[in-house]
Amino acid sequence: MTKAQARIGVIGAGAWGTALAQVLSEGQDELLLWAREPEVVAQINESQENQTFLAGYPLRQNIRATKNMGELASCEALLIVTPAQHLRASLMDLPDSKAALVLCSKGIEEATRQLMSEVVQDIRPDNPLAVLSGPTFAHEVAQGLPTALTLACDSEVLWGRLNPLISKPSFRPYYSDDIAGAEIGGAVKNVLAIGCGVVEGAGLGQNARASIISRGFAEMLRYGAARGARAETLSGLCGLGDLVLTCSSDSSRNFSLGKGLGRGQSAKVLLSDRATVAEGAFTAAVLQRDAKARGIDMPIVDAVCALLAGETDSKSIVAQLMRRPLVSEQR
């Protein structure tokens, strides 16, 4: 009797990719988890734990790590969880297949200002496309704690294919057909979370943090509208829901980065000391450039960029924001 082929593959074995592998392996014969690092492949296959990126969370026995992309060719769905700036290279390495590509990376490509879905359409235009995004801390997903998120698909037919594979008792996807909205929410909230971390690190209080979340959400809506996203999508799990979570906890890499900036530490030192990626640090500058090119006012994003570039300090940037002209809240 031949062994059943894996129906799901996860590309990227960082904390989030590993947590996704853990939750989605439930009920599967085998789940393939691709990792770039040979030591991570060895850890998972020998001890059923990703000690490098998600230590302390034993993984199911049916998860098998591999460094060979070719093994993923027979999967029905591939969840792509590589850092945003490496997505294009990862897609180039993918084996030929008709698998649905489910984007789980959050960001905007620096060189092209393209959303992740637009990068996929460049490289793999014939593969069905979906985006999985929402308020999700990897360690909670790995524990099986209740999680709800958005699964945006390019067709209802694809939703019908993916829902049985992705929906689990503790992991509830909600359908959307707004791929741009699901992506923009995830990309912009990472930058805004740095801003909220700055407020926390500088000791500016809860009022200030609530203001950053609210006014940051207004920036997200403006940017989303310019790129074809719907406001109702950004008001849901993949936008406002993810924003509130990421702006409120040290478990967020972006929030923690902002706290360090708020305490006066340099971005260079903070980023060099991290084993995992704070995507907002890489998204901020390209988001700022794209917003300016489109004529969109995003003062909080501008402030985060100035702090990351070492052009100013947290107290000066807050004072600058407070001196902005008084306008209607709807602007």
C-alpha positions in Angstrom: 0.0 0.0 0.0 1.5 3.4 -1.0 1.7 6.2 1.4 -0.9 9.0 1.0 0.5 12.1 -0.6 0.5 15.3 1.5 -2.5 17.6 0.5 -1.0 20.7 2.2 2.4 22.2 2.1 3.7 25.2 4.1 6.6 27.1 2.6 8.6 28.9 5.4 9.3 27.4 8.8 9.5 30.6 10.9 7.2 30.9 13.9 4.1 31.6 11.9 4.7 29.0 9.2 5.4 26.4 11.9 2.2 27.3 13.8 0.2 27.0 10.6 1.7 23.6 10.0 0.7 22.5 13.5 -2.9 23.6 13.3 -3.5 22.5 9.6 -1.9 19.1 10.1 -4.9 18.1 12.2 -6.8 15.4 10.3 -4.1 15.1 7.6 -2.1 12.0 6.8 1.0 14.2 6.3 1.8 17.9 6.1 5.0 19.0 4.4 6.8 22.0 5.9 9.6 23.5 3.8 12.5 25.2 5.6 15.5 27.0 4.1 17.7 26.2 7.2 18.9 22.5 7.3 19.2 22.7 11.1 15.4 23.5 11.3 14.6 20.6 9.1 16.7 18.3 11.3 15.1 19.7 14.5 11.6 19.1 13.3 12.2 15.6 11.9 14.3 14.4 14.8 12.6 16.0 17.8 9.2 17.3 16.4 10.0 20.8 17.6 11.2 23.9 15.8 13.7 25.0 18.5 15.0 27.9 16.4 11.7 29.8 15.8 9.0 28.2 17.9 10.7 26.6 20.9 8.5 24.9 23.5 5.7 23.7 21.2 5.8 20.0 20.3 4.6 19.4 16.8 2.4 16.6 15.5 4.1 13.5 14.2 2.5 13.9 10.8 4.4 17.1 10.1 7.5 16.4 8.0 10.1 19.1 7.3 12.0 19.2 4.0 14.5 21.4 2.2 13.5 20.0 -1.2 10.9 22.2 -2.9 10.2 19.4 -5.4 8.4 17.4 -2.8 5.7 20.0 -2.7 4.6 19.4 -6.3 1.7 17.1 -5.5 0.1 19.3 -2.8 -3.4 20.7 -3.4 -2.6 23.9 -1.5 0.7 25.6 -0.7 0.7 28.2 2.1 3.5 30.7 1.5 4.9 32.1 4.7 8.3 33.4 3.6 9.2 37.0 4.4 7.7 39.5 2.0 10.9 40.6 0.4 11.8 36.9 -0.4 8.5 36.0 -1.9 9.5 36.4 -5.6 12.6 34.2 -5.2 10.6 31.6 -3.4 8.0 31.5 -6.2 10.7 31.1 -8.8 11.9 28.0 -6.9 8.4 26.4 -6.7 7.9 23.2 -8.7 5.3 23.3 -11.5 1.9 22.4 -10.1 -1.7 23.5 -10.1 -1.7 24.0 -6.4 -3.7 26.9 -4.9 -1.2 29.4 -3.5 -2.3 30.8 -0.2 -0.3 34.0 0.8 0.4 34.3 4.5 3.2 36.9 4.2 2.4 40.5 5.0 4.2 43.3 3.2 4.8 45.2 0.0 7.7 44.4 -2.3 10.4 47.0 -2.0 11.7 47.0 -5.6 8.3 47.2 -7.3 5.8 48.5 -4.7 3.7 45.5 -5.6 1.4 43.7 -3.2 2.2 40.0 -2.6 -0.7 38.9 -4.8 0.7 41.1 -7.7 4.0 39.4 -7.3 2.3 36.0 -7.6 0.4 37.1 -10.7 3.8 38.1 -12.3 5.4 34.7 -11.5 2.6 32.2 -11.3 -0.4 33.6 -13.1 -2.1 30.3 -13.7 -2.3 29.2 -10.0 -5.4 29.8 -8.0 -4.7 32.5 -5.4 -5.8 33.2 -1.9 -4.7 35.4 1.1 -4.9 34.2 4.7 -4.7 37.1 7.1 -6.0 38.2 10.5 -5.3 38.7 14.2 -2.9 35.7 14.8 0.0 35.3 17.2 1.9 32.2 16.3 2.3 30.8 19.8 -1.5 30.9 20.4 -2.3 29.2 17.1 0.3 26.5 17.9 -1.4 25.9 21.3 -4.8 25.5 19.6 -6.3 28.6 21.1 -9.4 30.0 19.3 -8.5 32.0 16.2 -10.6 33.7 13.5 -9.2 35.2 10.4 -10.0 36.2 6.8 -9.5 33.8 3.8 -9.7 36.0 0.7 -10.0 33.9 -2.5 -10.1 34.8 -6.2 -13.3 32.7 -6.6 -16.0 31.0 -4.5 -14.9 27.8 -6.1 -11.5 28.1 -4.6 -13.1 28.9 -1.2 -15.0 25.7 -1.5 -11.7 23.8 -2.1 -9.7 25.5 0.6 -12.2 25.7 3.4 -12.2 22.0 4.2 -8.4 22.0 4.3 -7.9 25.2 6.4 -10.9 25.2 8.7 -10.3 23.5 12.0 -12.1 23.4 15.4 -9.9 26.1 16.8 -9.1 27.9 13.5 -12.0 29.6 11.8 -11.6 31.3 8.4 -14.2 33.8 7.1 -14.6 34.2 3.3 -13.9 37.3 1.4 -13.3 38.0 -2.3 -11.3 41.2 -1.5 -7.7 40.0 -2.0 -6.3 43.5 -2.0 -8.1 44.4 1.2 -6.8 41.3 3.0 -3.3 42.1 2.0 -3.3 45.9 2.7 -4.7 45.4 6.2 -1.9 43.0 7.1 0.9 45.2 5.5 -0.2 48.6 7.0 -0.9 47.3 10.5 2.7 46.2 10.9 3.9 49.7 10.4 1.2 51.2 12.7 2.1 48.6 15.4 5.7 50.1 15.5 4.1 53.5 16.1 2.0 52.1 19.0 5.1 50.5 20.4 6.9 53.8 20.3 4.1 55.4 22.4 4.4 52.5 24.9 8.2 52.7 25.1 8.2 56.5 25.5 5.6 56.3 28.3 3.1 58.5 26.5 0.0 56.7 27.9 -3.0 54.7 26.8 -4.9 57.7 25.4 -2.0 58.3 23.0 -2.0 54.6 21.9 -5.7 54.6 21.3 -5.3 57.7 19.2 -2.5 56.1 17.1 -4.7 53.0 16.5 -7.7 55.2 15.5 -5.9 57.7 13.3 -3.7 54.9 11.9 -6.8 53.0 10.9 -7.9 56.1 9.0 -4.6 56.0 7.1 -5.1 52.4 6.4 -8.6 53.2 4.9 -7.2 56.0 2.7 -4.4 53.8 1.4 -6.7 50.8 0.9 -9.2 52.9 -1.1 -6.4 54.0 -3.4 -5.4 50.4 -4.1 -8.9 49.0 -4.6 -9.6 47.6 -1.2 -13.0 47.8 0.4 -13.6 49.7 3.6 -15.7 46.8 5.0 -12.8 44.4 4.5 -10.4 46.6 6.4 -13.0 47.0 9.2 -12.9 43.2 9.7 -10.5 40.6 11.0 -7.7 41.2 8.5 -7.7 45.0 9.0 -9.0 46.4 12.3 -8.9 43.1 14.1 -5.3 42.5 13.2 -4.4 46.2 14.0 -5.8 46.1 17.5 -4.0 42.8 18.3 -0.7 43.9 16.9 -0.8 47.3 18.6 -1.5 46.0 22.0 1.0 43.2 22.9 4.7 42.5 23.4 4.1 39.3 21.5 4.0 41.4 18.3 7.5 41.8 16.9 6.6 45.1 15.4 5.2 46.5 18.7 8.3 45.3 20.5 10.5 47.1 17.9 8.6 50.3 18.4 9.0 50.0 22.2 12.7 49.9 21.8 12.6 53.0 19.5 10.4 54.8 22.1 13.0 54.1 24.8 15.7 55.7 22.6 17.4 52.6 21.2 18.5 52.8 17.5 16.7 50.9 14.8 20.0 49.4 13.6 20.8 47.9 16.9 17.3 46.6 17.5 17.0 45.0 14.1 20.4 43.4 14.2 19.5 41.7 17.5 16.5 39.8 16.1 16.4 36.2 14.9 12.9 36.9 13.5 11.7 39.5 11.1 9.7 42.6 12.1 8.0 43.1 8.7 6.9 46.6 9.5 10.5 47.8 9.5 10.8 46.7 5.8 7.3 47.7 4.8 7.4 51.3 6.2 9.7 52.9 3.6 8.1 51.3 0.6 4.6 52.1 2.0 5.6 55.7 2.5 7.0 56.0 -1.1 3.9 54.4 -2.6 1.6 56.6 -0.5 3.4 59.8 -1.7 3.3 58.7 -5.3 -0.5 58.3 -5.0 -1.0 61.5 -3.1 -2.1 59.9 0.1 -1.5 61.6 3.5 -0.1 59.1 6.0 1.5 61.1 8.8 1.9 58.2 11.3 3.7 56.1 8.6 5.9 59.1 7.9 6.7 59.4 11.6 7.6 55.7 11.9 9.9 56.0 8.8 11.7 59.0 10.4 12.3 57.1 13.6 13.5 54.0 11.7 15.9 56.1 9.7 17.3 57.8 12.9 16.2 61.2 11.7 14.4 62.2 14.9 13.5 60.9 18.4 10.1 59.8 19.7 9.3 62.9 21.8 10.1 65.2 18.8 8.0 63.2 16.4 5.0 63.1 18.8 5.2 66.8 19.3 5.3 67.2 15.5 2.2 65.1 15.1 0.4 67.1 17.8 1.1 70.3 15.9 -0.5 69.2 12.7 -3.4 71.4 11.4 -6.7 70.7 13.0 -9.0 69.1 10.4 -12.2 67.0 10.2 -11.8 63.6 11.7 -13.2 62.1 8.4 -10.1 63.3 6.5 
